[in-house]
Amino acid sequence: MRCASICNQCASACLQEVEVKMMVKCIQLDMECAAICYAAAQVMSIGGKNAERLCGVCADICQACGDECSKHEMEHCKKCAEACHKCADACRSMAGAMA
């Protein structure tokens, strides 16, 4: 949930950047990452049968978002990259633990 919140903050901050067109990929990945993090948390909270697969997808999207955010110098992107990479690691661990 922390990663989703930080991704939403990053997307919002990216929309305020002067060169917003350069931030389109970052914004898109921020929104995708937030959505999948919320979905994964919800499915895990109900003991869903697809939680393992969803955690794997979540890890992939978090990794991609973190990698994209790492390309930018803004503080909000740096903070987001760190949160996304941590979430990707946690999701990979959860997916492995559920297997």
C-alpha positions as CSV (number, residue, x, y, z in Angstrom):
1,M,0.0,0.0,0.0
2,R,2.9,2.3,0.7
3,C,4.3,1.8,-2.8
4,A,0.9,2.6,-4.3
5,S,0.6,5.8,-2.4
6,I,4.1,6.9,-3.4
7,C,3.4,6.1,-7.0
8,N,0.3,8.2,-6.9
9,Q,2.2,11.1,-5.4
10,C,5.0,10.7,-8.0
11,A,2.4,10.7,-10.9
12,S,0.8,13.8,-9.5
13,A,4.2,15.6,-9.1
14,C,5.3,14.5,-12.6
15,L,2.2,16.2,-14.0
16,Q,3.4,19.5,-12.5
17,E,6.9,19.3,-14.2
18,V,7.7,21.9,-16.9
19,E,8.6,19.2,-19.4
20,V,5.6,17.0,-18.6
21,K,5.8,15.3,-22.0
22,M,9.1,13.8,-21.0
23,M,7.4,12.3,-18.0
24,V,4.6,10.4,-19.9
25,K,6.2,6.9,-19.4
26,C,6.9,7.6,-15.8
27,I,3.3,8.8,-15.1
28,Q,1.8,5.8,-16.9
29,L,4.0,3.3,-15.0
30,D,3.2,5.1,-11.7
31,M,-0.5,4.7,-12.3
32,E,-0.2,1.0,-13.4
33,C,2.0,0.3,-10.4
34,A,-0.4,1.9,-7.9
35,A,-3.3,0.0,-9.4
36,I,-1.6,-3.4,-9.3
37,C,-0.3,-2.8,-5.8
38,Y,-3.8,-2.1,-4.6
39,A,-5.2,-5.1,-6.4
40,A,-2.5,-7.4,-5.1
41,A,-3.1,-6.2,-1.5
42,Q,-6.8,-6.8,-1.8
43,V,-6.5,-10.3,-3.3
44,M,-4.0,-11.3,-0.6
45,S,-6.2,-9.9,2.1
46,I,-9.0,-12.3,1.1
47,G,-6.7,-15.3,0.6
48,G,-7.4,-15.3,-3.2
49,K,-6.4,-18.3,-5.2
50,N,-4.5,-16.1,-7.7
51,A,-2.5,-14.1,-5.1
52,E,0.7,-15.8,-6.1
53,R,0.4,-15.0,-9.8
54,L,-0.8,-11.5,-9.0
55,C,2.2,-10.9,-6.7
56,G,4.5,-12.0,-9.6
57,V,2.9,-9.5,-12.0
58,C,3.0,-6.9,-9.3
59,A,6.8,-7.5,-8.9
60,D,7.3,-7.1,-12.6
61,I,5.4,-3.8,-12.8
62,C,7.0,-2.4,-9.7
63,Q,10.4,-3.2,-11.1
64,A,9.6,-1.5,-14.4
65,C,8.2,1.6,-12.6
66,G,11.2,1.8,-10.3
67,D,13.6,1.4,-13.2
68,E,11.8,4.2,-15.1
69,C,11.7,6.5,-12.1
70,S,15.4,5.9,-11.5
71,K,16.1,7.6,-14.9
72,H,14.8,11.0,-13.5
73,E,16.5,13.4,-11.2
74,M,13.5,14.8,-9.4
75,E,13.2,13.9,-5.7
76,H,9.7,12.5,-6.1
77,C,11.0,10.1,-8.8
78,K,13.9,9.0,-6.6
79,K,11.6,8.3,-3.7
80,C,9.3,6.4,-6.0
81,A,12.1,4.3,-7.5
82,E,13.2,3.2,-4.0
83,A,9.7,2.3,-2.9
84,C,9.0,0.4,-6.1
85,H,12.2,-1.6,-6.0
86,K,11.5,-2.5,-2.3
87,C,7.9,-3.5,-3.2
88,A,9.2,-5.6,-6.2
89,D,11.5,-7.5,-3.8
90,A,8.7,-8.0,-1.3
91,C,6.3,-9.2,-4.0
92,R,8.8,-11.7,-5.3
93,S,9.3,-13.0,-1.8
94,M,5.5,-13.3,-1.3
95,A,5.0,-15.0,-4.6
96,G,7.8,-17.5,-3.7
97,A,6.4,-18.1,-0.3
98,M,2.9,-18.9,-1.6
99,A,4.2,-21.4,-4.2
